[in-house]
């Protein structure tokens, strides 16, 4: 028995000793694990605590500014606090909810913006449903707005429709192998850290992400690249995302995207020989033409050299040629105002020898009177084209008026002969200096800005009467 009791006692003590050692071992291991956990989490917790401290301080400064009636300063401080909660990743932290509550108080109590106040209260309640107003800052009006926010929370009254959150005109058409520009304007109250354009080519089964950048206009833009527009269509949608990548709101989805129909550029149609090349009238206002020809004339009165009347009045060839340069300006596609010169070369008249050498000083002092060999006139011209400006064949009517001289060549009554004494006496007859007359003709466009002009221009000179009808042809340029 003693041995038995002794043995039993020894056995019991050994069991208890082993159990105590196991407990101590587990305690040591747990302590080590806790220390390791604190070592890992310590910096993050310290960073959060530091951020919460800064945000809390901004809230206190905002409350102080509010109580001193500095409402704009209070609003600015609270918005800065909200920005810091986003940068610190505290978007669901109670301090952010408290900041929204304070911002709601400032919006209604100070800035008298009840709708914004209710929105801020509702945002706070979404983060922390048990958040309440600070009794020291609330009044019946603020409490009523807070109660409205609580009542509307369950109905989703704060949900912003996508059409308002992301203002975007869907792009429905585009061209193949060309970028498709996408633009969106987010609501200023939308709490999103980025906007992303997601697109899918017709030959692809997955969407590609493309960050959207803010333009000077305030809109966010991105272009679906040309490499994705080689098919008949391309699909896209837009997402507003939080910092953690979750979607706040979108326009379109992967299941129901916005589809852009892509068309290939139309083939250029070659102009037929009877169709004028299209003219850009806004760029081609200046007209220049150089034409020349001859014509018919009618004269009465006295010859310039012989100073004798013409033997008979009648219509005949002018025995001359003329150049008619013209510079014009299109006031409309069909109405042109211009300036035209008439440079006439007179031929066919012969010299007149004065009887007995004439009086001293006549005809240069040698008794030989030489006929005029030319005439100059300057005209203002108004031209009206009768067809569309893009027609190849363009008939026109014109009216000219100006000053200068026109000359015709006619036979005179006496002397019967001139020149060598055996030639019929032909002399020049001048008309003017006032000139006026109508005209008609056409322009034929042969290439862009280049054409052929032809027409008949009539002129009558007074008080010295003479009439002529010039028939001219030349080339014209429109610049």
C-alpha positions as CSV (number, residue, x, y, z in Angstrom):
1,X,0.0,0.0,0.0
2,X,2.6,2.6,0.8
3,X,4.4,1.8,-2.3
4,X,1.1,1.9,-4.2
5,X,0.2,5.2,-2.7
6,X,3.6,6.6,-3.4
7,X,3.5,5.4,-7.0
8,X,0.1,6.8,-7.5
9,X,1.1,10.1,-6.1
10,X,4.1,10.3,-8.3
11,X,1.9,9.6,-11.3
12,X,-0.6,12.3,-10.6
13,X,2.1,14.9,-10.0
14,X,3.7,14.1,-13.3
15,X,0.4,14.5,-15.2
16,X,-0.2,17.9,-13.7
17,X,3.3,19.0,-14.5
18,X,2.9,18.1,-18.1
19,X,-0.4,19.9,-18.4
20,X,1.1,23.1,-16.9
21,X,3.9,23.0,-19.3
22,X,1.5,22.7,-22.3
23,X,-0.5,25.7,-21.1
24,X,2.6,27.8,-20.8
25,X,3.7,26.8,-24.3
26,X,0.4,27.8,-25.8
27,X,0.5,31.1,-24.0
28,X,4.0,31.8,-25.3
29,X,3.0,30.9,-28.9
30,X,-0.1,33.1,-28.7
31,X,1.9,36.0,-27.5
32,X,4.4,35.5,-30.4
33,X,1.6,35.4,-32.9
34,X,-0.1,38.5,-31.5
35,X,3.3,40.4,-31.6
36,X,3.7,39.4,-35.2
37,X,0.2,40.6,-36.1
38,X,0.8,43.9,-34.4
39,X,4.1,44.3,-36.1
40,X,2.5,43.9,-39.6
41,X,-0.7,45.9,-38.9
42,X,1.0,48.5,-36.9
43,X,2.1,50.9,-39.7
44,X,-1.3,50.7,-41.4
45,X,-3.2,51.4,-38.2
46,X,-0.8,54.2,-37.5
47,X,-1.4,55.7,-41.0
48,X,-5.2,55.5,-40.5
49,X,-5.0,57.0,-37.1
50,X,-2.9,59.9,-38.5
51,X,-5.4,60.5,-41.3
52,X,-8.4,60.3,-39.0
53,X,-6.7,62.9,-36.7
54,X,-6.1,65.3,-39.6
55,X,-9.7,64.9,-40.9
56,X,-11.1,65.4,-37.3
57,X,-9.0,68.6,-37.0
58,X,-10.4,69.9,-40.3
59,X,-14.0,69.1,-39.1
60,X,-13.3,71.1,-35.9
61,X,-11.9,74.1,-37.8
62,X,-15.0,73.9,-40.1
63,X,-17.4,74.0,-37.1
64,X,-15.5,76.9,-35.6
65,X,-15.7,78.8,-39.0
66,X,-19.5,77.9,-39.1
67,X,-20.1,79.3,-35.7
68,X,-18.2,82.5,-36.7
69,X,-20.5,82.8,-39.7
70,X,-17.7,82.0,-42.2
71,X,-19.8,79.6,-44.2
72,X,-17.7,79.4,-47.4
73,X,-14.6,78.7,-45.3
74,X,-16.4,76.0,-43.5
75,X,-17.6,74.4,-46.7
76,X,-14.0,74.5,-48.2
77,X,-12.5,72.9,-45.1
78,X,-15.1,70.1,-45.1
79,X,-14.6,69.4,-48.9
80,X,-10.8,69.2,-48.1
81,X,-11.6,66.7,-45.4
82,X,-13.7,64.6,-47.8
83,X,-10.8,64.6,-50.3
84,X,-8.5,63.3,-47.5
85,X,-10.8,60.5,-46.7
86,X,-10.6,59.4,-50.4
87,X,-6.8,59.6,-50.5
88,X,-6.5,57.7,-47.3
89,X,-9.0,55.0,-48.4
90,X,-11.5,55.8,-45.6
91,X,-14.5,56.1,-47.9
92,X,-16.5,53.9,-45.5
93,X,-15.1,55.2,-42.2
94,X,-17.3,56.9,-39.6
95,X,-15.2,60.0,-39.9
96,X,-16.4,60.4,-43.5
97,X,-20.0,60.0,-42.4
98,X,-19.4,62.7,-39.7
99,X,-17.9,65.0,-42.3
100,X,-21.0,64.6,-44.5
101,X,-23.2,65.4,-41.5
102,X,-21.3,68.6,-40.8
103,X,-21.3,69.6,-44.4
104,X,-25.1,69.1,-44.5
105,X,-25.4,71.4,-41.5
106,X,-23.3,74.1,-43.1
107,X,-25.2,73.8,-46.4
108,X,-28.6,74.4,-44.8
109,X,-27.8,76.4,-41.7
110,X,-25.3,78.7,-43.4
111,X,-25.7,78.6,-47.2
112,X,-29.4,77.9,-47.2
113,X,-29.1,75.0,-49.6
114,X,-31.6,72.4,-48.3
115,X,-31.5,70.0,-51.3
116,X,-27.7,69.7,-51.0
117,X,-28.0,69.3,-47.2
118,X,-30.4,66.4,-47.6
119,X,-28.1,64.8,-50.1
120,X,-25.1,65.1,-47.7
121,X,-27.1,63.7,-44.8
122,X,-28.2,60.7,-46.9
123,X,-24.6,60.0,-47.9
124,X,-23.6,60.0,-44.2
125,X,-26.4,57.6,-43.4
126,X,-25.4,55.2,-46.2
127,X,-21.9,55.0,-44.6
128,X,-23.0,54.9,-41.0
129,X,-26.8,54.3,-40.5
130,X,-26.6,55.2,-36.8
131,X,-25.0,58.6,-37.3
132,X,-26.9,61.5,-35.7
133,X,-26.8,65.3,-35.7
134,X,-24.7,67.2,-33.2
135,X,-27.3,68.6,-30.8
136,X,-25.2,71.8,-30.4
137,X,-25.4,72.5,-34.1
138,X,-28.9,71.3,-35.0
139,X,-32.0,73.4,-35.1
140,X,-35.6,72.4,-36.1
141,X,-35.0,73.2,-39.8
142,X,-31.8,71.1,-39.9
143,X,-33.5,68.3,-38.0
144,X,-36.4,68.2,-40.4
145,X,-33.9,68.0,-43.4
146,X,-32.1,65.2,-41.6
147,X,-35.4,63.3,-41.0
148,X,-36.2,63.6,-44.7
149,X,-32.8,62.1,-45.5
150,X,-33.6,59.2,-43.1
151,X,-37.0,58.7,-44.6
152,X,-35.7,58.7,-48.2
153,X,-32.8,56.4,-47.4
154,X,-34.8,53.2,-47.8
155,X,-36.4,54.4,-51.1
156,X,-33.1,55.0,-52.8
157,X,-33.9,58.7,-53.1
158,X,-30.2,59.5,-53.4
159,X,-29.5,57.3,-56.5
160,X,-28.5,59.5,-59.4
161,X,-29.8,58.3,-62.8
162,X,-27.0,57.4,-65.2
163,X,-28.2,60.0,-67.7
164,X,-27.5,62.7,-65.1
165,X,-24.5,61.2,-63.5
166,X,-22.7,60.8,-66.9
167,X,-24.0,63.2,-69.5
168,X,-23.2,61.6,-72.8
169,X,-24.6,61.7,-76.3
170,X,-24.3,58.1,-77.7
171,X,-22.2,57.9,-80.9
172,X,-24.2,55.8,-83.4
173,X,-22.2,56.1,-86.6
174,X,-18.6,56.3,-87.7
175,X,-16.2,55.4,-90.5
176,X,-14.1,52.3,-90.8
177,X,-10.4,52.6,-90.1
178,X,-11.0,55.9,-88.4
179,X,-10.9,56.7,-84.6
180,X,-14.2,57.3,-82.9
181,X,-14.1,60.1,-80.4
182,X,-16.2,59.5,-77.2
183,X,-17.0,62.4,-74.8
184,X,-18.7,62.4,-71.4
185,X,-19.4,65.1,-68.8
186,X,-19.7,63.7,-65.2
187,X,-22.0,65.3,-62.7
188,X,-19.9,67.5,-60.3
189,X,-21.4,65.6,-57.3
190,X,-20.4,62.2,-58.7
191,X,-17.8,60.6,-56.4
192,X,-15.6,58.7,-58.8
193,X,-11.9,58.7,-59.0
194,X,-11.7,57.8,-62.7
195,X,-13.7,57.4,-65.9
196,X,-13.0,54.4,-68.2
197,X,-14.0,53.8,-71.8
198,X,-14.5,50.1,-72.6
199,X,-14.7,49.1,-76.2
200,X,-14.9,45.9,-78.2
201,X,-14.1,45.5,-81.9
202,X,-16.5,43.4,-84.1
203,X,-13.8,40.6,-84.3
204,X,-13.1,40.6,-80.5
205,X,-14.9,38.7,-77.7
206,X,-13.7,40.9,-74.9
207,X,-13.8,44.6,-74.0
208,X,-10.6,46.7,-73.7
209,X,-10.2,49.5,-71.1
210,X,-9.1,53.0,-72.1
211,X,-8.7,55.7,-69.4
212,X,-10.6,58.9,-70.3
213,X,-8.8,62.2,-69.8
214,X,-10.2,65.6,-68.9
215,X,-10.2,68.2,-71.7
216,X,-10.1,72.0,-71.3
217,X,-13.9,72.1,-71.8
218,X,-14.4,70.0,-68.6
219,X,-15.5,66.9,-70.6
220,X,-13.7,63.6,-70.3
221,X,-12.6,62.2,-73.7
222,X,-11.1,59.1,-75.2
223,X,-11.0,57.8,-78.8
224,X,-11.7,54.2,-79.8
225,X,-8.6,53.5,-81.9
226,X,-8.7,52.9,-85.7
227,X,-7.4,49.4,-85.1
228,X,-10.8,48.5,-83.6
229,X,-12.9,50.0,-86.4
230,X,-12.1,47.7,-89.3
231,X,-15.4,45.9,-89.2
232,X,-19.1,46.8,-89.6
233,X,-19.5,48.0,-86.0
234,X,-17.7,48.6,-82.7
235,X,-19.3,48.5,-79.3
236,X,-18.5,50.6,-76.2
237,X,-19.7,51.7,-72.8
238,X,-18.5,54.1,-70.1
239,X,-17.8,53.4,-66.4
240,X,-17.2,55.8,-63.5
241,X,-15.1,53.9,-61.0
242,X,-14.1,54.4,-57.3
243,X,-10.4,54.2,-56.2
244,X,-10.8,50.5,-55.4
245,X,-12.0,49.8,-59.0
246,X,-15.6,49.2,-58.2
247,X,-18.2,50.9,-60.5
248,X,-20.1,53.9,-59.3
249,X,-22.3,54.3,-62.4
250,X,-22.1,53.5,-66.1
251,X,-23.6,54.4,-69.5
252,X,-24.2,51.1,-71.1
253,X,-22.9,47.7,-69.9
254,X,-21.0,44.7,-71.3
255,X,-24.3,43.0,-71.8
256,X,-26.0,46.0,-73.4
257,X,-23.3,48.3,-74.9
258,X,-23.7,51.2,-77.2
259,X,-23.1,50.1,-80.8
260,X,-21.5,52.3,-83.4
261,X,-22.3,51.4,-87.0
262,X,-19.3,51.8,-89.2
263,X,-19.5,52.9,-92.9
264,X,-16.8,52.8,-95.5
265,X,-15.9,56.1,-97.2
266,X,-17.9,56.7,-100.4
267,X,-15.9,56.2,-103.6
268,X,-15.2,59.5,-105.4
269,X,-17.3,59.9,-108.5
270,X,-15.4,61.0,-111.6
271,X,-16.8,64.1,-113.2
272,X,-18.2,63.7,-116.7
273,X,-17.0,65.9,-119.5
274,X,-20.2,67.9,-119.3
275,X,-20.0,68.6,-115.6
276,X,-18.0,71.4,-114.1
277,X,-15.7,70.6,-111.2
278,X,-17.2,71.8,-108.0
279,X,-16.1,75.3,-106.9
280,X,-15.6,76.5,-103.4
281,X,-17.4,79.8,-103.9
282,X,-16.3,81.2,-100.5
283,X,-12.7,80.7,-101.5
284,X,-12.9,81.8,-105.2
285,X,-14.2,85.4,-105.4
286,X,-11.6,86.9,-107.7
287,X,-12.1,86.7,-111.5
288,X,-9.5,87.6,-114.2
289,X,-10.0,87.3,-117.9
290,X,-7.9,88.3,-121.0
291,X,-9.9,88.4,-124.2
292,X,-9.4,89.9,-127.6
293,X,-11.1,90.1,-131.0
294,X,-12.6,92.5,-133.6
295,X,-16.1,93.9,-134.4
296,X,-18.5,96.1,-136.3
297,X,-18.8,99.8,-136.1
298,X,-21.1,102.6,-137.1
299,X,-19.9,106.2,-137.4
300,X,-21.2,109.7,-138.4
301,X,-19.5,113.1,-138.2
302,X,-16.1,114.2,-139.4
303,X,-12.9,112.4,-139.9
304,X,-10.2,113.2,-137.5
305,X,-7.4,113.9,-140.0
306,X,-9.2,115.3,-143.0
307,X,-11.8,117.1,-140.9
308,X,-14.4,116.3,-143.5
309,X,-17.6,114.5,-143.0
310,X,-17.8,110.8,-143.8
311,X,-19.3,110.1,-147.2
312,X,-21.9,107.7,-145.9
313,X,-23.0,106.4,-142.5
314,X,-23.3,102.6,-142.2
315,X,-22.3,99.5,-140.4
316,X,-19.0,98.0,-141.3
317,X,-16.0,96.2,-140.0
318,X,-14.0,98.3,-137.7
319,X,-10.7,97.5,-139.5
320,X,-9.3,97.1,-136.0
321,X,-8.7,94.7,-133.2
322,X,-8.9,95.1,-129.4
323,X,-7.7,93.6,-126.1
324,X,-10.1,93.5,-123.2
325,X,-8.5,92.5,-119.9
326,X,-11.0,92.3,-117.0
327,X,-10.7,92.0,-113.2
328,X,-13.8,91.2,-111.3
329,X,-15.2,90.2,-107.8
330,X,-18.1,87.8,-107.1
331,X,-20.5,89.3,-104.7
332,X,-22.6,86.2,-105.0
333,X,-22.2,82.9,-107.0
334,X,-24.0,84.6,-110.0
335,X,-23.3,88.4,-109.6
336,X,-19.9,89.8,-110.5
337,X,-18.7,93.4,-110.5
338,X,-15.5,94.3,-112.4
339,X,-13.3,96.7,-114.2
340,X,-12.5,96.3,-117.9
341,X,-10.0,98.0,-120.1
342,X,-10.5,98.4,-123.9
343,X,-7.3,98.7,-125.8
344,X,-8.1,99.2,-129.4
345,X,-5.6,98.9,-132.4
346,X,-6.9,100.9,-135.3
347,X,-5.9,99.9,-138.9
348,X,-7.0,100.9,-142.4
349,X,-6.9,104.7,-142.3
350,X,-4.3,106.4,-144.5
351,X,-2.3,109.6,-144.3
352,X,-3.8,112.9,-145.5
353,X,-1.5,115.4,-147.3
354,X,-2.7,119.0,-146.8
355,X,-3.1,121.0,-150.0
356,X,0.0,123.1,-150.7
357,X,1.6,121.8,-147.5
358,X,-1.0,123.4,-145.4
359,X,-0.6,126.2,-142.9
360,X,2.5,126.4,-140.8
361,X,2.3,124.2,-137.7
362,X,-0.6,122.0,-139.0
363,X,-0.2,118.2,-138.7
364,X,3.3,118.5,-137.2
365,X,4.5,121.2,-139.6
366,X,5.2,118.8,-142.5
367,X,1.7,119.0,-144.0
368,X,1.1,115.3,-143.6
369,X,-1.7,114.3,-141.2
370,X,-1.4,110.8,-139.8
371,X,-4.5,109.0,-138.7
372,X,-4.9,107.7,-135.1
373,X,-3.7,104.2,-134.6
374,X,-5.4,103.3,-131.3
375,X,-8.0,104.1,-128.7
376,X,-8.3,103.5,-124.9
377,X,-11.3,103.2,-122.7
378,X,-11.9,102.2,-119.1
379,X,-15.2,100.6,-118.1
380,X,-17.1,99.5,-115.0
381,X,-18.9,96.2,-115.8
382,X,-21.7,94.4,-114.0
383,X,-22.2,90.7,-115.1
384,X,-25.0,88.4,-114.2
385,X,-24.5,84.6,-114.8
386,X,-27.8,82.9,-115.8
387,X,-27.0,79.4,-114.5
388,X,-25.8,77.7,-111.4
389,X,-22.2,78.5,-110.4
390,X,-21.3,74.8,-110.7
391,X,-22.5,74.4,-114.2
392,X,-19.9,73.9,-116.9
393,X,-21.7,76.2,-119.4
394,X,-22.5,79.6,-117.9
395,X,-24.2,82.2,-120.2
396,X,-24.3,85.7,-118.9
397,X,-25.6,89.2,-119.5
398,X,-23.6,92.4,-118.8
399,X,-23.8,96.2,-118.7
400,X,-20.8,98.4,-119.1
401,X,-20.3,102.2,-118.5
402,X,-17.2,104.3,-118.5
403,X,-15.0,106.9,-120.3
404,X,-12.6,106.9,-123.2
405,X,-12.6,106.7,-126.9
406,X,-13.8,104.3,-129.6
407,X,-12.8,104.7,-133.2
408,X,-14.1,103.4,-136.5
409,X,-12.6,103.9,-140.0
410,X,-14.8,105.4,-142.8
411,X,-14.4,107.0,-146.2
412,X,-14.8,110.7,-146.3
413,X,-16.5,112.9,-148.9
414,X,-13.4,115.0,-149.7
415,X,-10.7,114.8,-150.7
416,X,-11.3,111.8,-152.9
417,X,-7.8,110.4,-152.4
418,X,-5.2,110.3,-149.7
419,X,-1.8,108.8,-149.1
420,X,0.1,108.6,-152.3
421,X,-2.7,110.3,-154.1
422,X,-4.2,107.2,-155.6
423,X,-5.6,105.6,-152.5
424,X,-9.2,106.1,-151.4
425,X,-9.3,108.5,-148.5
426,X,-10.1,106.6,-145.3
427,X,-10.1,108.5,-142.0
428,X,-10.8,107.6,-138.4
429,X,-14.0,108.8,-136.7
430,X,-13.9,109.0,-132.8
431,X,-16.8,108.6,-130.4
432,X,-17.0,109.5,-126.7
433,X,-15.8,110.3,-124.2
434,X,-18.8,108.9,-122.3
435,X,-19.4,105.3,-123.1
436,X,-22.1,102.8,-122.2
437,X,-23.4,99.6,-123.6
438,X,-24.8,96.1,-123.0
439,X,-23.3,92.7,-123.6
440,X,-23.9,88.9,-123.6
441,X,-21.8,85.8,-123.9
442,X,-20.8,82.7,-122.0
443,X,-18.1,81.1,-119.9
444,X,-17.2,77.4,-120.4
445,X,-15.4,75.9,-117.3
446,X,-12.7,73.4,-118.4
447,X,-11.0,72.7,-115.1
448,X,-11.1,74.0,-111.5
449,X,-10.9,77.7,-111.7
450,X,-10.1,77.9,-115.4
451,X,-12.4,78.5,-118.3
452,X,-13.0,80.0,-121.8
453,X,-15.0,83.2,-122.2
454,X,-16.6,84.5,-125.4
455,X,-19.1,87.3,-125.9
456,X,-20.3,90.4,-127.7
457,X,-20.0,93.8,-126.1
458,X,-21.8,96.8,-127.4
459,X,-20.6,100.4,-126.8
460,X,-22.1,103.8,-127.7
461,X,-20.0,106.9,-127.4
462,X,-21.5,110.4,-126.7
463,X,-21.5,113.4,-127.3
464,X,-19.4,112.5,-130.2
465,X,-21.4,109.7,-131.6
466,X,-20.0,106.3,-132.5
467,X,-21.1,102.8,-131.9
468,X,-19.3,99.4,-131.9
469,X,-20.0,95.8,-131.3
470,X,-16.9,93.9,-130.1
471,X,-16.7,90.2,-130.6
472,X,-14.1,88.8,-128.1
473,X,-12.8,85.4,-127.0
474,X,-10.2,84.5,-124.4
475,X,-9.3,82.7,-121.2
476,X,-10.6,83.3,-117.7
477,X,-9.4,82.4,-114.2
478,X,-11.3,82.3,-110.9
479,X,-9.1,82.5,-107.8
